[in-house]
């Protein structure tokens, strides 16, 4: 796998592949670095939710909590 960052000065990009890539199917994906940073932020929110769920459950799943909420 080859990974590189570049900043094009126009809409055309030319890449030179290693010889062992010739004749093989190659996938080329283009996206901006800003897009990947936004995706990392978006995917971090659910992970934080799941990570905190177990910690909060310790407080919520107790006899004291059950007693406090029994009249509702």
CHARMM internal coordinates of N, CA and C (Angstrom, degrees):
IC EDIT
DIST 1 N 1 CA 1.4428
DIST 1 CA 1 C 1.5262
ANGL 1 N 1 CA 1 C 108.30
DIST 1 C 2 N 1.2936
ANGL 1 CA 1 C 2 N 114.48
DIHE 1 N 1 CA 1 C 2 N 139.99
DIST 2 N 2 CA 1.4623
ANGL 1 C 2 N 2 CA 121.07
DIHE 1 CA 1 C 2 N 2 CA 176.75
DIST 2 CA 2 C 1.5205
ANGL 2 N 2 CA 2 C 107.37
DIHE 1 C 2 N 2 CA 2 C -119.31
DIST 2 C 3 N 1.3137
ANGL 2 CA 2 C 3 N 115.82
DIHE 2 N 2 CA 2 C 3 N 132.18
DIST 3 N 3 CA 1.4581
ANGL 2 C 3 N 3 CA 120.23
DIHE 2 CA 2 C 3 N 3 CA 176.99
DIST 3 CA 3 C 1.5139
ANGL 3 N 3 CA 3 C 107.51
DIHE 2 C 3 N 3 CA 3 C -132.58
DIST 3 C 4 N 1.3231
ANGL 3 CA 3 C 4 N 115.70
DIHE 3 N 3 CA 3 C 4 N 132.24
DIST 4 N 4 CA 1.4538
ANGL 3 C 4 N 4 CA 120.02
DIHE 3 CA 3 C 4 N 4 CA 178.88
DIST 4 CA 4 C 1.5189
ANGL 4 N 4 CA 4 C 109.72
DIHE 3 C 4 N 4 CA 4 C -148.01
DIST 4 C 5 N 1.3023
ANGL 4 CA 4 C 5 N 116.64
DIHE 4 N 4 CA 4 C 5 N 153.50
DIST 5 N 5 CA 1.4572
ANGL 4 C 5 N 5 CA 122.47
DIHE 4 CA 4 C 5 N 5 CA 174.51
DIST 5 CA 5 C 1.5170
ANGL 5 N 5 CA 5 C 108.31
DIHE 4 C 5 N 5 CA 5 C -108.67
DIST 5 C 6 N 1.3165
ANGL 5 CA 5 C 6 N 115.96
DIHE 5 N 5 CA 5 C 6 N 140.30
DIST 6 N 6 CA 1.4604
ANGL 5 C 6 N 6 CA 119.45
DIHE 5 CA 5 C 6 N 6 CA 176.18
DIST 6 CA 6 C 1.5084
ANGL 6 N 6 CA 6 C 109.24
DIHE 5 C 6 N 6 CA 6 C -146.97
DIST 6 C 7 N 1.3096
ANGL 6 CA 6 C 7 N 115.42
DIHE 6 N 6 CA 6 C 7 N 160.28
DIST 7 N 7 CA 1.4563
ANGL 6 C 7 N 7 CA 121.90
DIHE 6 CA 6 C 7 N 7 CA 177.69
DIST 7 CA 7 C 1.5334
ANGL 7 N 7 CA 7 C 106.99
DIHE 6 C 7 N 7 CA 7 C -123.01
DIST 7 C 8 N 1.3339
ANGL 7 CA 7 C 8 N 117.16
DIHE 7 N 7 CA 7 C 8 N 97.00
DIST 8 N 8 CA 1.4639
ANGL 7 C 8 N 8 CA 119.70
DIHE 7 CA 7 C 8 N 8 CA -176.78
DIST 8 CA 8 C 1.5300
ANGL 8 N 8 CA 8 C 111.66
DIHE 7 C 8 N 8 CA 8 C -68.66
DIST 8 C 9 N 1.3205
ANGL 8 CA 8 C 9 N 114.76
DIHE 8 N 8 CA 8 C 9 N 148.41
DIST 9 N 9 CA 1.4636
ANGL 8 C 9 N 9 CA 119.52
DIHE 8 CA 8 C 9 N 9 CA 177.36
DIST 9 CA 9 C 1.5246
ANGL 9 N 9 CA 9 C 111.81
DIHE 8 C 9 N 9 CA 9 C -101.00
DIST 9 C 10 N 1.3444
ANGL 9 CA 9 C 10 N 116.86
DIHE 9 N 9 CA 9 C 10 N 0.63
DIST 10 N 10 CA 1.4599
ANGL 9 C 10 N 10 CA 122.29
DIHE 9 CA 9 C 10 N 10 CA 172.88
DIST 10 CA 10 C 1.5309
ANGL 10 N 10 CA 10 C 108.16
DIHE 9 C 10 N 10 CA 10 C -154.84
DIST 10 C 11 N 1.3239
ANGL 10 CA 10 C 11 N 117.51
DIHE 10 N 10 CA 10 C 11 N -171.17
DIST 11 N 11 CA 1.4596
ANGL 10 C 11 N 11 CA 120.62
DIHE 10 CA 10 C 11 N 11 CA -175.20
DIST 11 CA 11 C 1.5252
ANGL 11 N 11 CA 11 C 113.68
DIHE 10 C 11 N 11 CA 11 C -84.33
DIST 11 C 12 N 1.2899
ANGL 11 CA 11 C 12 N 119.11
DIHE 11 N 11 CA 11 C 12 N -1.95
DIST 12 N 12 CA 1.4552
ANGL 11 C 12 N 12 CA 122.31
DIHE 11 CA 11 C 12 N 12 CA -178.14
DIST 12 CA 12 C 1.5259
ANGL 12 N 12 CA 12 C 110.73
DIHE 11 C 12 N 12 CA 12 C -104.22
DIST 12 C 13 N 1.3279
ANGL 12 CA 12 C 13 N 114.97
DIHE 12 N 12 CA 12 C 13 N 133.66
DIST 13 N 13 CA 1.4586
ANGL 12 C 13 N 13 CA 121.29
DIHE 12 CA 12 C 13 N 13 CA 176.06
DIST 13 CA 13 C 1.5262
ANGL 13 N 13 CA 13 C 107.59
DIHE 12 C 13 N 13 CA 13 C -128.40
DIST 13 C 14 N 1.3081
ANGL 13 CA 13 C 14 N 116.70
DIHE 13 N 13 CA 13 C 14 N 132.72
DIST 14 N 14 CA 1.4532
ANGL 13 C 14 N 14 CA 121.91
DIHE 13 CA 13 C 14 N 14 CA 176.44
DIST 14 CA 14 C 1.5244
ANGL 14 N 14 CA 14 C 107.82
DIHE 13 C 14 N 14 CA 14 C -118.78
DIST 14 C 15 N 1.3251
ANGL 14 CA 14 C 15 N 116.61
DIHE 14 N 14 CA 14 C 15 N 132.27
DIST 15 N 15 CA 1.4631
ANGL 14 C 15 N 15 CA 119.55
DIHE 14 CA 14 C 15 N 15 CA 179.84
DIST 15 CA 15 C 1.5167
ANGL 15 N 15 CA 15 C 109.42
DIHE 14 C 15 N 15 CA 15 C -121.04
DIST 15 C 16 N 1.3058
ANGL 15 CA 15 C 16 N 115.59
DIHE 15 N 15 CA 15 C 16 N 146.93
DIST 16 N 16 CA 1.4537
ANGL 15 C 16 N 16 CA 122.22
DIHE 15 CA 15 C 16 N 16 CA 176.20
DIST 16 CA 16 C 1.5205
ANGL 16 N 16 CA 16 C 107.38
DIHE 15 C 16 N 16 CA 16 C -111.27
DIST 16 C 17 N 1.3191
ANGL 16 CA 16 C 17 N 115.87
DIHE 16 N 16 CA 16 C 17 N 119.76
DIST 17 N 17 CA 1.4507
ANGL 16 C 17 N 17 CA 121.60
DIHE 16 CA 16 C 17 N 17 CA -175.76
DIST 17 CA 17 C 1.5161
ANGL 17 N 17 CA 17 C 111.44
DIHE 16 C 17 N 17 CA 17 C -95.14
DIST 17 C 18 N 1.3174
ANGL 17 CA 17 C 18 N 116.97
DIHE 17 N 17 CA 17 C 18 N 154.32
DIST 18 N 18 CA 1.4564
ANGL 17 C 18 N 18 CA 119.89
DIHE 17 CA 17 C 18 N 18 CA 173.92
DIST 18 CA 18 C 1.5355
ANGL 18 N 18 CA 18 C 110.28
DIHE 17 C 18 N 18 CA 18 C -62.99
DIST 18 C 19 N 1.2825
ANGL 18 CA 18 C 19 N 116.05
DIHE 18 N 18 CA 18 C 19 N 154.84
DIST 19 N 19 CA 1.4674
ANGL 18 C 19 N 19 CA 121.27
DIHE 18 CA 18 C 19 N 19 CA -176.39
DIST 19 CA 19 C 1.5309
ANGL 19 N 19 CA 19 C 111.89
DIHE 18 C 19 N 19 CA 19 C -58.72
DIST 19 C 20 N 1.3259
ANGL 19 CA 19 C 20 N 117.85
DIHE 19 N 19 CA 19 C 20 N -35.72
DIST 20 N 20 CA 1.4669
ANGL 19 C 20 N 20 CA 119.55
DIHE 19 CA 19 C 20 N 20 CA -178.32
DIST 20 CA 20 C 1.5311
ANGL 20 N 20 CA 20 C 113.10
DIHE 19 C 20 N 20 CA 20 C -71.89
DIST 20 C 21 N 1.3225
ANGL 20 CA 20 C 21 N 119.15
DIHE 20 N 20 CA 20 C 21 N -6.61
DIST 21 N 21 CA 1.4564
ANGL 20 C 21 N 21 CA 122.82
DIHE 20 CA 20 C 21 N 21 CA 174.45
DIST 21 CA 21 C 1.5286
ANGL 21 N 21 CA 21 C 111.67
DIHE 20 C 21 N 21 CA 21 C -84.89
DIST 21 C 22 N 1.3250
ANGL 21 CA 21 C 22 N 117.82
DIHE 21 N 21 CA 21 C 22 N -20.06
DIST 22 N 22 CA 1.4629
ANGL 21 C 22 N 22 CA 122.43
DIHE 21 CA 21 C 22 N 22 CA -176.16
DIST 22 CA 22 C 1.5259
ANGL 22 N 22 CA 22 C 109.17
DIHE 21 C 22 N 22 CA 22 C -62.48
DIST 22 C 23 N 1.3331
ANGL 22 CA 22 C 23 N 115.68
DIHE 22 N 22 CA 22 C 23 N 130.33
DIST 23 N 23 CA 1.4566
ANGL 22 C 23 N 23 CA 121.56
DIHE 22 CA 22 C 23 N 23 CA 179.16
DIST 23 CA 23 C 1.5135
ANGL 23 N 23 CA 23 C 113.95
DIHE 22 C 23 N 23 CA 23 C 87.07
DIST 23 C 24 N 1.3145
ANGL 23 CA 23 C 24 N 117.46
DIHE 23 N 23 CA 23 C 24 N -3.61
DIST 24 N 24 CA 1.4645
ANGL 23 C 24 N 24 CA 121.45
DIHE 23 CA 23 C 24 N 24 CA 179.02
DIST 24 CA 24 C 1.5189
ANGL 24 N 24 CA 24 C 109.53
DIHE 23 C 24 N 24 CA 24 C -106.07
DIST 24 C 25 N 1.3279
ANGL 24 CA 24 C 25 N 115.32
DIHE 24 N 24 CA 24 C 25 N 155.37
DIST 25 N 25 CA 1.4532
ANGL 24 C 25 N 25 CA 120.00
DIHE 24 CA 24 C 25 N 25 CA 175.75
DIST 25 CA 25 C 1.5286
ANGL 25 N 25 CA 25 C 108.19
DIHE 24 C 25 N 25 CA 25 C -74.45
DIST 25 C 26 N 1.3223
ANGL 25 CA 25 C 26 N 116.57
DIHE 25 N 25 CA 25 C 26 N 127.34
DIST 26 N 26 CA 1.4628
ANGL 25 C 26 N 26 CA 122.68
DIHE 25 CA 25 C 26 N 26 CA -177.15
DIST 26 CA 26 C 1.5209
ANGL 26 N 26 CA 26 C 108.25
DIHE 25 C 26 N 26 CA 26 C -122.20
DIST 26 C 27 N 1.3226
ANGL 26 CA 26 C 27 N 116.80
DIHE 26 N 26 CA 26 C 27 N 133.01
DIST 27 N 27 CA 1.4572
ANGL 26 C 27 N 27 CA 121.34
DIHE 26 CA 26 C 27 N 27 CA 176.99
DIST 27 CA 27 C 1.5172
ANGL 27 N 27 CA 27 C 108.92
DIHE 26 C 27 N 27 CA 27 C -99.42
DIST 27 C 28 N 1.3214
ANGL 27 CA 27 C 28 N 116.22
DIHE 27 N 27 CA 27 C 28 N 129.17
DIST 28 N 28 CA 1.4617
ANGL 27 C 28 N 28 CA 122.15
DIHE 27 CA 27 C 28 N 28 CA 178.16
DIST 28 CA 28 C 1.5234
ANGL 28 N 28 CA 28 C 106.99
DIHE 27 C 28 N 28 CA 28 C -119.71
DIST 28 C 29 N 1.3136
ANGL 28 CA 28 C 29 N 116.25
DIHE 28 N 28 CA 28 C 29 N 124.16
DIST 29 N 29 CA 1.4629
ANGL 28 C 29 N 29 CA 122.09
DIHE 28 CA 28 C 29 N 29 CA -178.59
DIST 29 CA 29 C 1.5223
ANGL 29 N 29 CA 29 C 107.97
DIHE 28 C 29 N 29 CA 29 C -122.10
DIST 29 C 30 N 1.3209
ANGL 29 CA 29 C 30 N 116.76
DIHE 29 N 29 CA 29 C 30 N 133.82
DIST 30 N 30 CA 1.4638
ANGL 29 C 30 N 30 CA 120.42
DIHE 29 CA 29 C 30 N 30 CA 178.37
DIST 30 CA 30 C 1.5236
ANGL 30 N 30 CA 30 C 109.57
DIHE 29 C 30 N 30 CA 30 C -121.49
DIST 30 C 31 N 1.3124
ANGL 30 CA 30 C 31 N 116.45
DIHE 30 N 30 CA 30 C 31 N 128.07
DIST 31 N 31 CA 1.4518
ANGL 30 C 31 N 31 CA 122.86
DIHE 30 CA 30 C 31 N 31 CA 175.04
DIST 31 CA 31 C 1.5142
ANGL 31 N 31 CA 31 C 107.68
DIHE 30 C 31 N 31 CA 31 C -154.00
DIST 31 C 32 N 1.3151
ANGL 31 CA 31 C 32 N 116.23
DIHE 31 N 31 CA 31 C 32 N 161.28
DIST 32 N 32 CA 1.4535
ANGL 31 C 32 N 32 CA 119.42
DIHE 31 CA 31 C 32 N 32 CA -179.21
DIST 32 CA 32 C 1.5274
ANGL 32 N 32 CA 32 C 110.17
DIHE 31 C 32 N 32 CA 32 C -86.15
DIST 32 C 33 N 1.3042
ANGL 32 CA 32 C 33 N 116.61
DIHE 32 N 32 CA 32 C 33 N 154.31
DIST 33 N 33 CA 1.4555
ANGL 32 C 33 N 33 CA 121.21
DIHE 32 CA 32 C 33 N 33 CA 177.98
DIST 33 CA 33 C 1.5280
ANGL 33 N 33 CA 33 C 109.61
DIHE 32 C 33 N 33 CA 33 C -61.28
DIST 33 C 34 N 1.3280
ANGL 33 CA 33 C 34 N 116.69
DIHE 33 N 33 CA 33 C 34 N -35.73
DIST 34 N 34 CA 1.4571
ANGL 33 C 34 N 34 CA 120.41
DIHE 33 CA 33 C 34 N 34 CA 179.09
DIST 34 CA 34 C 1.5293
ANGL 34 N 34 CA 34 C 110.62
DIHE 33 C 34 N 34 CA 34 C -60.58
DIST 34 C 35 N 1.3240
ANGL 34 CA 34 C 35 N 117.80
DIHE 34 N 34 CA 34 C 35 N -36.86
DIST 35 N 35 CA 1.4649
ANGL 34 C 35 N 35 CA 121.03
DIHE 34 CA 34 C 35 N 35 CA 178.42
DIST 35 CA 35 C 1.5280
ANGL 35 N 35 CA 35 C 110.92
DIHE 34 C 35 N 35 CA 35 C -63.08
DIST 35 C 36 N 1.3138
ANGL 35 CA 35 C 36 N 117.59
DIHE 35 N 35 CA 35 C 36 N -41.63
DIST 36 N 36 CA 1.4596
ANGL 35 C 36 N 36 CA 119.59
DIHE 35 CA 35 C 36 N 36 CA -179.41
DIST 36 CA 36 C 1.5151
ANGL 36 N 36 CA 36 C 110.73
DIHE 35 C 36 N 36 CA 36 C -68.59
DIST 36 C 37 N 1.3209
ANGL 36 CA 36 C 37 N 117.68
DIHE 36 N 36 CA 36 C 37 N -35.81
DIST 37 N 37 CA 1.4582
ANGL 36 C 37 N 37 CA 120.09
DIHE 36 CA 36 C 37 N 37 CA 178.65
DIST 37 CA 37 C 1.5227
ANGL 37 N 37 CA 37 C 110.47
DIHE 36 C 37 N 37 CA 37 C -67.01
DIST 37 C 38 N 1.3434
ANGL 37 CA 37 C 38 N 117.17
DIHE 37 N 37 CA 37 C 38 N -38.56
DIST 38 N 38 CA 1.4641
ANGL 37 C 38 N 38 CA 120.33
DIHE 37 CA 37 C 38 N 38 CA 177.69
DIST 38 CA 38 C 1.5212
ANGL 38 N 38 CA 38 C 110.19
DIHE 37 C 38 N 38 CA 38 C -65.37
DIST 38 C 39 N 1.3352
ANGL 38 CA 38 C 39 N 117.92
DIHE 38 N 38 CA 38 C 39 N -39.78
DIST 39 N 39 CA 1.4588
ANGL 38 C 39 N 39 CA 121.11
DIHE 38 CA 38 C 39 N 39 CA 178.70
DIST 39 CA 39 C 1.5161
ANGL 39 N 39 CA 39 C 111.28
DIHE 38 C 39 N 39 CA 39 C -65.22
DIST 39 C 40 N 1.3246
ANGL 39 CA 39 C 40 N 118.28
DIHE 39 N 39 CA 39 C 40 N -38.43
DIST 40 N 40 CA 1.4582
ANGL 39 C 40 N 40 CA 121.34
DIHE 39 CA 39 C 40 N 40 CA 178.59
DIST 40 CA 40 C 1.5201
ANGL 40 N 40 CA 40 C 110.54
DIHE 39 C 40 N 40 CA 40 C -64.28
DIST 40 C 41 N 1.3240
ANGL 40 CA 40 C 41 N 117.03
DIHE 40 N 40 CA 40 C 41 N -39.56
DIST 41 N 41 CA 1.4647
ANGL 40 C 41 N 41 CA 120.75
DIHE 40 CA 40 C 41 N 41 CA 178.22
DIST 41 CA 41 C 1.5227
ANGL 41 N 41 CA 41 C 109.58
DIHE 40 C 41 N 41 CA 41 C -66.97
DIST 41 C 42 N 1.3288
ANGL 41 CA 41 C 42 N 117.06
DIHE 41 N 41 CA 41 C 42 N -43.38
DIST 42 N 42 CA 1.4604
ANGL 41 C 42 N 42 CA 120.92
DIHE 41 CA 41 C 42 N 42 CA -178.51
DIST 42 CA 42 C 1.5215
ANGL 42 N 42 CA 42 C 111.28
DIHE 41 C 42 N 42 CA 42 C -64.70
DIST 42 C 43 N 1.3130
ANGL 42 CA 42 C 43 N 117.65
DIHE 42 N 42 CA 42 C 43 N -39.49
DIST 43 N 43 CA 1.4625
ANGL 42 C 43 N 43 CA 119.45
DIHE 42 CA 42 C 43 N 43 CA -178.34
DIST 43 CA 43 C 1.5151
ANGL 43 N 43 CA 43 C 111.71
DIHE 42 C 43 N 43 CA 43 C -79.34
DIST 43 C 44 N 1.3197
ANGL 43 CA 43 C 44 N 118.31
DIHE 43 N 43 CA 43 C 44 N -17.15
DIST 44 N 44 CA 1.4550
ANGL 43 C 44 N 44 CA 120.56
DIHE 43 CA 43 C 44 N 44 CA -179.71
DIST 44 CA 44 C 1.5299
ANGL 44 N 44 CA 44 C 111.34
DIHE 43 C 44 N 44 CA 44 C -73.65
DIST 44 C 45 N 1.3238
ANGL 44 CA 44 C 45 N 117.64
DIHE 44 N 44 CA 44 C 45 N -31.03
DIST 45 N 45 CA 1.4649
ANGL 44 C 45 N 45 CA 120.57
DIHE 44 CA 44 C 45 N 45 CA -177.19
DIST 45 CA 45 C 1.5281
ANGL 45 N 45 CA 45 C 112.13
DIHE 44 C 45 N 45 CA 45 C -60.95
DIST 45 C 46 N 1.3257
ANGL 45 CA 45 C 46 N 120.16
DIHE 45 N 45 CA 45 C 46 N -50.59
DIST 46 N 46 CA 1.4705
ANGL 45 C 46 N 46 CA 118.49
DIHE 45 CA 45 C 46 N 46 CA 178.45
DIST 46 CA 46 C 1.5227
ANGL 46 N 46 CA 46 C 112.58
DIHE 45 C 46 N 46 CA 46 C -62.59
DIST 46 C 47 N 1.3091
ANGL 46 CA 46 C 47 N 117.35
DIHE 46 N 46 CA 46 C 47 N -35.07
DIST 47 N 47 CA 1.4541
ANGL 46 C 47 N 47 CA 119.56
DIHE 46 CA 46 C 47 N 47 CA 179.29
DIST 47 CA 47 C 1.5210
ANGL 47 N 47 CA 47 C 110.87
DIHE 46 C 47 N 47 CA 47 C -64.17
DIST 47 C 48 N 1.3025
ANGL 47 CA 47 C 48 N 117.28
DIHE 47 N 47 CA 47 C 48 N -39.20
DIST 48 N 48 CA 1.4574
ANGL 47 C 48 N 48 CA 120.91
DIHE 47 CA 47 C 48 N 48 CA 177.59
DIST 48 CA 48 C 1.5247
ANGL 48 N 48 CA 48 C 110.32
DIHE 47 C 48 N 48 CA 48 C -64.19
DIST 48 C 49 N 1.3209
ANGL 48 CA 48 C 49 N 115.84
DIHE 48 N 48 CA 48 C 49 N -38.19
DIST 49 N 49 CA 1.4608
ANGL 48 C 49 N 49 CA 120.37
DIHE 48 CA 48 C 49 N 49 CA 178.01
DIST 49 CA 49 C 1.5268
ANGL 49 N 49 CA 49 C 111.11
DIHE 48 C 49 N 49 CA 49 C -61.33
DIST 49 C 50 N 1.3288
ANGL 49 CA 49 C 50 N 115.97
DIHE 49 N 49 CA 49 C 50 N -49.21
DIST 50 N 50 CA 1.4521
ANGL 49 C 50 N 50 CA 119.34
DIHE 49 CA 49 C 50 N 50 CA -179.08
DIST 50 CA 50 C 1.5312
ANGL 50 N 50 CA 50 C 111.94
DIHE 49 C 50 N 50 CA 50 C -67.49
DIST 50 C 51 N 1.3003
ANGL 50 CA 50 C 51 N 116.90
DIHE 50 N 50 CA 50 C 51 N -34.87
DIST 51 N 51 CA 1.4581
ANGL 50 C 51 N 51 CA 120.11
DIHE 50 CA 50 C 51 N 51 CA 179.88
DIST 51 CA 51 C 1.5213
ANGL 51 N 51 CA 51 C 110.68
DIHE 50 C 51 N 51 CA 51 C -66.83
DIST 51 C 52 N 1.3168
ANGL 51 CA 51 C 52 N 117.64
DIHE 51 N 51 CA 51 C 52 N -37.68
DIST 52 N 52 CA 1.4571
ANGL 51 C 52 N 52 CA 120.17
DIHE 51 CA 51 C 52 N 52 CA -178.08
DIST 52 CA 52 C 1.5225
ANGL 52 N 52 CA 52 C 112.35
DIHE 51 C 52 N 52 CA 52 C -81.08
DIST 52 C 53 N 1.3326
ANGL 52 CA 52 C 53 N 117.56
DIHE 52 N 52 CA 52 C 53 N -19.28
DIST 53 N 53 CA 1.4584
ANGL 52 C 53 N 53 CA 120.74
DIHE 52 CA 52 C 53 N 53 CA -176.88
DIST 53 CA 53 C 1.5314
ANGL 53 N 53 CA 53 C 112.08
DIHE 52 C 53 N 53 CA 53 C -58.46
DIST 53 C 54 N 1.3108
ANGL 53 CA 53 C 54 N 117.82
DIHE 53 N 53 CA 53 C 54 N -45.41
DIST 54 N 54 CA 1.4658
ANGL 53 C 54 N 54 CA 120.70
DIHE 53 CA 53 C 54 N 54 CA -179.73
DIST 54 CA 54 C 1.5213
ANGL 54 N 54 CA 54 C 111.95
DIHE 53 C 54 N 54 CA 54 C -66.21
DIST 54 C 55 N 1.3181
ANGL 54 CA 54 C 55 N 115.71
DIHE 54 N 54 CA 54 C 55 N -37.85
DIST 55 N 55 CA 1.4651
ANGL 54 C 55 N 55 CA 119.50
DIHE 54 CA 54 C 55 N 55 CA -179.97
DIST 55 CA 55 C 1.5238
ANGL 55 N 55 CA 55 C 109.98
DIHE 54 C 55 N 55 CA 55 C -67.07
DIST 55 C 56 N 1.3303
ANGL 55 CA 55 C 56 N 116.41
DIHE 55 N 55 CA 55 C 56 N -44.52
DIST 56 N 56 CA 1.4586
ANGL 55 C 56 N 56 CA 119.65
DIHE 55 CA 55 C 56 N 56 CA -179.71
DIST 56 CA 56 C 1.5239
ANGL 56 N 56 CA 56 C 111.65
DIHE 55 C 56 N 56 CA 56 C -68.52
DIST 56 C 57 N 1.3159
ANGL 56 CA 56 C 57 N 117.53
DIHE 56 N 56 CA 56 C 57 N -32.37
DIST 57 N 57 CA 1.4620
ANGL 56 C 57 N 57 CA 121.15
DIHE 56 CA 56 C 57 N 57 CA -179.97
DIST 57 CA 57 C 1.5137
ANGL 57 N 57 CA 57 C 111.65
DIHE 56 C 57 N 57 CA 57 C -60.50
DIST 57 C 58 N 1.3077
ANGL 57 CA 57 C 58 N 117.45
DIHE 57 N 57 CA 57 C 58 N -31.55
DIST 58 N 58 CA 1.4684
ANGL 57 C 58 N 58 CA 120.44
DIHE 57 CA 57 C 58 N 58 CA 178.62
DIST 58 CA 58 C 1.5247
ANGL 58 N 58 CA 58 C 111.06
DIHE 57 C 58 N 58 CA 58 C -59.87
DIST 58 C 59 N 1.3484
ANGL 58 CA 58 C 59 N 116.56
DIHE 58 N 58 CA 58 C 59 N -37.91
DIST 59 N 59 CA 1.4589
ANGL 58 C 59 N 59 CA 120.54
DIHE 58 CA 58 C 59 N 59 CA 178.41
DIST 59 CA 59 C 1.5234
ANGL 59 N 59 CA 59 C 111.58
DIHE 58 C 59 N 59 CA 59 C -80.02
DIST 59 C 60 N 1.3258
ANGL 59 CA 59 C 60 N 116.10
DIHE 59 N 59 CA 59 C 60 N -38.31
DIST 60 N 60 CA 1.4549
ANGL 59 C 60 N 60 CA 120.18
DIHE 59 CA 59 C 60 N 60 CA -175.03
DIST 60 CA 60 C 1.5248
ANGL 60 N 60 CA 60 C 112.87
DIHE 59 C 60 N 60 CA 60 C -75.26
DIST 60 C 61 N 1.2929
ANGL 60 CA 60 C 61 N 117.65
DIHE 60 N 60 CA 60 C 61 N -36.24
DIST 61 N 61 CA 1.4573
ANGL 60 C 61 N 61 CA 121.14
DIHE 60 CA 60 C 61 N 61 CA -175.11
DIST 61 CA 61 C 1.5202
ANGL 61 N 61 CA 61 C 110.34
DIHE 60 C 61 N 61 CA 61 C -94.30
DIST 61 C 62 N 1.3143
ANGL 61 CA 61 C 62 N 114.34
DIHE 61 N 61 CA 61 C 62 N 67.54
DIST 62 N 62 CA 1.4604
ANGL 61 C 62 N 62 CA 119.26
DIHE 61 CA 61 C 62 N 62 CA -179.26
DIST 62 CA 62 C 1.5244
ANGL 62 N 62 CA 62 C 109.11
DIHE 61 C 62 N 62 CA 62 C -135.59
DIST 62 C 63 N 1.3067
ANGL 62 CA 62 C 63 N 115.78
DIHE 62 N 62 CA 62 C 63 N 161.79
DIST 63 N 63 CA 1.4629
ANGL 62 C 63 N 63 CA 120.96
DIHE 62 CA 62 C 63 N 63 CA 178.49
DIST 63 CA 63 C 1.5304
ANGL 63 N 63 CA 63 C 110.87
DIHE 62 C 63 N 63 CA 63 C -62.39
DIST 63 C 64 N 1.3203
ANGL 63 CA 63 C 64 N 116.89
DIHE 63 N 63 CA 63 C 64 N -36.90
DIST 64 N 64 CA 1.4682
ANGL 63 C 64 N 64 CA 120.90
DIHE 63 CA 63 C 64 N 64 CA 179.14
DIST 64 CA 64 C 1.5276
ANGL 64 N 64 CA 64 C 111.12
DIHE 63 C 64 N 64 CA 64 C -62.75
DIST 64 C 65 N 1.3228
ANGL 64 CA 64 C 65 N 116.91
DIHE 64 N 64 CA 64 C 65 N -42.52
DIST 65 N 65 CA 1.4650
ANGL 64 C 65 N 65 CA 120.97
DIHE 64 CA 64 C 65 N 65 CA 178.91
DIST 65 CA 65 C 1.5219
ANGL 65 N 65 CA 65 C 110.66
DIHE 64 C 65 N 65 CA 65 C -66.16
DIST 65 C 66 N 1.3120
ANGL 65 CA 65 C 66 N 117.00
DIHE 65 N 65 CA 65 C 66 N -43.28
DIST 66 N 66 CA 1.4690
ANGL 65 C 66 N 66 CA 120.48
DIHE 65 CA 65 C 66 N 66 CA 178.22
DIST 66 CA 66 C 1.5345
ANGL 66 N 66 CA 66 C 110.58
DIHE 65 C 66 N 66 CA 66 C -59.15
DIST 66 C 67 N 1.3100
ANGL 66 CA 66 C 67 N 116.26
DIHE 66 N 66 CA 66 C 67 N -42.02
DIST 67 N 67 CA 1.4651
ANGL 66 C 67 N 67 CA 120.16
DIHE 66 CA 66 C 67 N 67 CA 178.76
DIST 67 CA 67 C 1.5149
ANGL 67 N 67 CA 67 C 111.12
DIHE 66 C 67 N 67 CA 67 C -66.18
DIST 67 C 68 N 1.3049
ANGL 67 CA 67 C 68 N 117.75
DIHE 67 N 67 CA 67 C 68 N -40.73
DIST 68 N 68 CA 1.4679
ANGL 67 C 68 N 68 CA 121.35
DIHE 67 CA 67 C 68 N 68 CA -179.23
DIST 68 CA 68 C 1.5179
ANGL 68 N 68 CA 68 C 112.00
DIHE 67 C 68 N 68 CA 68 C -64.95
DIST 68 C 69 N 1.3113
ANGL 68 CA 68 C 69 N 118.98
DIHE 68 N 68 CA 68 C 69 N -30.55
DIST 69 N 69 CA 1.4555
ANGL 68 C 69 N 69 CA 122.95
DIHE 68 CA 68 C 69 N 69 CA -175.10
DIST 69 CA 69 C 1.5335
ANGL 69 N 69 CA 69 C 113.05
DIHE 68 C 69 N 69 CA 69 C -102.15
DIST 69 C 70 N 1.2922
ANGL 69 CA 69 C 70 N 119.51
DIHE 69 N 69 CA 69 C 70 N 2.75
DIST 70 N 70 CA 1.4706
ANGL 69 C 70 N 70 CA 121.09
DIHE 69 CA 69 C 70 N 70 CA -172.70
DIST 70 CA 70 C 1.5166
ANGL 70 N 70 CA 70 C 113.76
DIHE 69 C 70 N 70 CA 70 C -64.70
DIST 70 C 71 N 1.3320
ANGL 70 CA 70 C 71 N 119.18
DIHE 70 N 70 CA 70 C 71 N -26.32
DIST 71 N 71 CA 1.4682
ANGL 70 C 71 N 71 CA 121.02
DIHE 70 CA 70 C 71 N 71 CA -178.18
DIST 71 CA 71 C 1.5240
ANGL 71 N 71 CA 71 C 113.68
DIHE 70 C 71 N 71 CA 71 C -87.26
DIST 71 C 72 N 1.2937
ANGL 71 CA 71 C 72 N 117.57
DIHE 71 N 71 CA 71 C 72 N -1.47
DIST 72 N 72 CA 1.4821
ANGL 71 C 72 N 72 CA 119.46
DIHE 71 CA 71 C 72 N 72 CA -177.56
DIST 72 CA 72 C 1.5000
ANGL 72 N 72 CA 72 C 112.13
DIHE 71 C 72 N 72 CA 72 C -96.06
END
COOR INIT
IC SEED 1 N 1 CA 1 C
IC BUILD
